[in-house]
Amino acid sequence: MSDLWAALCLVLVIEGLLLFVAPATWKQAVSQLLEQPDRALRVAGGVMMAAGLLALYWVRA
């Protein structure tokens, strides 16, 4: 369970780093995401989850 918390903390660090280093770029990316259809975002999210699960399997194997 502590590994899960560590992973979630790392996500927060990475997200915070992006906001800290390049806030204008982050705003631009978010505004572009708002223009995308829901289906495209769902597909992108599914691909990211699958890639994350495969990477996790590879790292933990």
PyMOL commands that set and color helices and strands:
alter all, ss='L'
color gray80, all
select helices_A, chain A and resi 2-21+23-35+38-60
alter helices_A, ss='H'
color red, helices_A
deselect
rebuild
show_as cartoon
